Amino acid sequence: MNCCWAPSGSTTSTAGCPASAAACCRPRLRRMRAHGLIMRALDPDGRPAYRLTPAGAALEPLVWQLGDWARRWSFGDPTREQLDGGWMLWRLRQFVRSGALPRGRVVVEFALRLEGVPDEHVWLVLSPGDDVSACRVHPGYEVGVLVSADLAELHRVVAGTATLEATRRSGHVRIDGDPELVAAFPSWFAWRTPAQEAAPGADSVDAAVLGRVNGTTGEGL
């Protein structure tokens, strides 16, 4: 379902999806249209695009909450085989806050490090409105911001298990370029944040929930 949402949560198409993701999205898009969650239109280039209906937009907070739950309780850090710059860039594209972008087009280049393999370079082209492109080849425009990052750590930032600020302090992520753009870069994305520390008494509540799931009372867990 994530591949059906644009950075603003309002409009997207399958044109920029990886082939496997686009194929996966098409039947989902048809079902979502049938249930009145999205509507179909054409983007400025005449390609099919989709916009959330009010009913679909109302689900967005719930979907994010489910993702936060899964991040905390089900998924750990990705394995080396799961680290993929294209996937990371596509997810980051979804977090773009279009209203926070500069007035002109900005190209962000990501130089991604992974031990034992050559650096991977991918690009985000950010333009006013909902025009955001994720590219595996150089888009042909001047780069305004260069993000040099350890791929595993940037995956953690995108997943919300680490913060951009912490990875910059540790040296795992470095942002260079025009000083004004570098300073504004963190505000361009709706970053997922690590789960808050459990409130007092949460452990006993969690144990009780696990107990019900496992068919026990939760005592002694």
C-alpha positions as CSV (number, residue, x, y, z in Angstrom):
1,M,0.0,0.0,0.0
2,N,3.0,2.3,0.6
3,C,3.8,2.4,-3.1
4,C,0.4,4.0,-3.8
5,W,1.1,7.1,-1.8
6,A,2.9,10.2,-2.9
7,P,5.2,12.2,-0.5
8,S,2.3,14.5,0.4
9,G,-0.1,11.6,0.8
10,S,-2.3,13.0,-1.9
11,T,-1.2,12.1,-5.4
12,T,1.0,9.5,-7.1
13,S,1.4,7.3,-10.1
14,T,3.2,4.0,-10.7
15,A,5.5,5.5,-13.3
16,G,8.4,5.9,-10.9
17,C,8.0,2.6,-9.1
18,P,10.5,-0.2,-9.5
19,A,8.9,-2.8,-12.0
20,S,8.1,-5.3,-9.3
21,A,6.5,-2.6,-7.1
22,A,4.4,-1.2,-10.0
23,A,3.1,-4.7,-10.8
24,C,2.3,-5.2,-7.2
25,C,0.5,-1.8,-7.0
26,R,-1.8,-2.2,-9.9
27,P,-4.3,-4.7,-8.4
28,R,-4.2,-2.8,-5.1
29,L,-5.0,0.4,-6.9
30,R,-8.0,-1.2,-8.6
31,R,-9.3,-2.5,-5.2
32,M,-8.7,0.9,-3.6
33,R,-10.7,2.6,-6.4
34,A,-13.5,0.1,-6.0
35,H,-13.7,0.9,-2.3
36,G,-13.7,4.6,-2.9
37,L,-10.3,5.3,-1.3
38,I,-8.6,6.8,-4.4
39,M,-9.6,8.4,-7.6
40,R,-7.8,8.2,-11.0
41,A,-6.6,11.2,-13.0
42,L,-3.8,12.1,-15.3
43,D,-0.6,13.8,-14.3
44,P,0.8,16.8,-16.2
45,D,2.6,14.4,-18.6
46,G,-0.6,12.5,-19.4
47,R,0.3,9.5,-17.3
48,P,-2.2,7.8,-14.9
49,A,-2.1,9.2,-11.4
50,Y,-4.1,8.7,-8.3
51,R,-5.4,11.0,-5.6
52,L,-6.7,10.0,-2.2
53,T,-10.4,10.6,-1.6
54,P,-11.4,12.1,1.7
55,A,-12.1,8.5,2.9
56,G,-8.7,7.4,1.9
57,A,-6.9,10.4,3.4
58,A,-8.7,9.7,6.7
59,L,-6.9,6.3,6.9
60,E,-3.4,7.9,6.7
61,P,-2.9,8.4,10.5
62,L,-4.0,4.8,11.1
63,V,-1.5,3.4,8.5
64,W,1.4,5.3,10.0
65,Q,0.4,4.0,13.5
66,L,0.4,0.5,12.2
67,G,3.8,1.1,10.7
68,D,5.1,2.5,14.0
69,W,3.7,-0.6,15.8
70,A,5.4,-3.0,13.4
71,R,8.7,-1.1,13.7
72,R,8.6,-1.4,17.5
73,W,7.3,-4.9,17.9
74,S,8.0,-6.9,14.7
75,F,11.0,-5.7,12.7
76,G,14.6,-5.3,13.5
77,D,17.4,-3.7,11.5
78,P,17.7,-4.9,7.9
79,T,20.1,-7.6,7.0
80,R,22.9,-6.8,4.6
81,E,20.9,-8.6,1.8
82,Q,18.0,-6.3,2.5
83,L,20.0,-3.0,2.2
84,D,19.0,-1.3,-1.1
85,G,19.6,2.3,-2.1
86,G,16.7,2.3,-4.5
87,W,14.2,1.1,-1.8
88,M,15.6,3.6,0.7
89,L,15.2,6.4,-1.8
90,W,11.6,5.4,-2.7
91,R,10.6,5.4,1.0
92,L,12.3,8.7,1.6
93,R,10.5,10.2,-1.4
94,Q,7.2,9.4,0.4
95,F,8.3,11.5,3.4
96,V,8.8,14.7,1.4
97,R,6.9,17.7,2.9
98,S,6.1,19.5,-0.3
99,G,5.1,22.7,1.5
100,A,8.5,23.0,3.1
101,L,10.5,22.8,-0.1
102,P,12.4,25.8,-1.6
103,R,10.7,27.6,-4.5
104,G,13.0,26.3,-7.1
105,R,14.1,22.8,-8.1
106,V,16.6,21.1,-5.8
107,V,18.6,18.0,-6.7
108,V,19.8,15.9,-3.7
109,E,22.5,13.3,-4.5
110,F,23.0,10.4,-2.1
111,A,26.4,8.7,-2.0
112,L,25.7,5.5,-0.2
113,R,28.5,3.4,1.4
114,L,28.3,-0.3,2.0
115,E,31.5,-2.3,3.0
116,G,32.9,-4.4,0.2
117,V,31.0,-2.9,-2.7
118,P,31.4,0.4,-4.7
119,D,29.4,3.4,-3.5
120,E,25.9,3.6,-4.9
121,H,24.7,7.0,-6.1
122,V,21.0,7.9,-6.3
123,W,19.1,11.2,-6.6
124,L,16.0,12.9,-5.5
125,V,14.7,15.8,-7.6
126,L,12.5,18.1,-5.5
127,S,10.3,20.6,-7.1
128,P,7.5,22.8,-5.7
129,G,4.1,21.1,-5.4
130,D,4.0,17.3,-5.6
131,D,6.7,16.9,-8.3
132,V,9.2,14.7,-6.7
133,S,11.3,12.1,-8.6
134,A,13.6,9.3,-7.4
135,C,16.3,8.5,-9.8
136,R,18.9,5.8,-10.2
137,V,20.7,7.7,-13.0
138,H,21.8,11.3,-12.9
139,P,18.8,13.5,-13.7
140,G,21.0,16.0,-15.6
141,Y,20.5,18.9,-13.2
142,E,23.0,20.6,-11.0
143,V,23.2,19.0,-7.6
144,G,22.4,21.3,-4.7
145,V,22.9,19.0,-1.7
146,L,25.1,15.9,-1.4
147,V,24.3,13.4,1.3
148,S,27.2,11.0,2.0
149,A,25.9,8.2,4.2
150,D,26.4,4.7,5.5
151,L,23.6,2.8,3.8
152,A,22.7,0.7,6.9
153,E,22.5,3.8,9.1
154,L,20.4,5.7,6.5
155,H,18.0,2.8,6.3
156,R,17.6,3.1,10.1
157,V,16.9,6.8,9.8
158,V,14.2,6.2,7.1
159,A,12.7,3.3,9.1
160,G,12.6,5.5,12.2
161,T,14.9,3.5,14.5
162,A,17.5,6.2,14.4
163,T,17.5,10.0,14.0
164,L,19.1,12.1,11.3
165,E,20.7,14.3,14.0
166,A,22.3,11.4,15.8
167,T,23.7,9.8,12.7
168,R,25.2,13.2,11.7
169,R,26.8,13.5,15.1
170,S,28.3,10.1,14.8
171,G,29.6,10.8,11.3
172,H,27.6,8.1,9.6
173,V,25.7,10.8,7.6
174,R,27.2,13.9,6.2
175,I,25.4,16.7,4.3
176,D,27.2,19.1,2.1
177,G,26.3,21.8,-0.4
178,D,24.8,25.2,-0.4
179,P,24.7,26.3,3.3
180,E,21.1,27.4,3.2
181,L,20.0,24.2,1.6
182,V,22.0,22.1,3.9
183,A,20.5,23.9,6.9
184,A,16.9,23.4,5.5
185,F,17.4,19.8,4.4
186,P,16.1,18.1,7.6
187,S,12.8,20.2,7.4
188,W,12.0,18.8,3.9
189,F,11.0,15.4,5.2
190,A,8.4,14.1,7.7
191,W,10.9,11.8,9.5
192,R,9.7,8.8,11.4
193,T,11.0,9.1,15.0
194,P,12.2,6.3,17.3
195,A,9.4,5.0,19.6
196,Q,9.1,6.9,22.9
197,E,10.3,5.2,26.1
198,A,7.5,3.2,27.6
199,A,5.4,5.0,30.2
200,P,5.5,3.7,33.8
201,G,3.4,0.6,34.1
202,A,3.6,-0.2,30.3
203,D,5.6,-3.4,30.9
204,S,2.8,-4.9,32.9
205,V,0.3,-3.8,30.2
206,D,2.4,-5.3,27.5
207,A,2.8,-8.6,29.5
208,A,-1.0,-8.8,29.9
209,V,-1.5,-8.3,26.2
210,L,1.1,-10.9,25.3
211,G,-0.6,-13.2,27.8
212,R,-3.9,-12.9,26.1
213,V,-2.3,-13.5,22.7
214,N,-0.5,-16.6,24.0
215,G,-3.4,-17.9,26.0
216,T,-1.9,-17.2,29.4
217,T,-2.6,-14.6,32.1
218,G,0.7,-12.8,31.6
219,E,1.9,-13.6,35.1
220,G,5.6,-14.3,35.3
221,L,6.3,-13.0,31.8
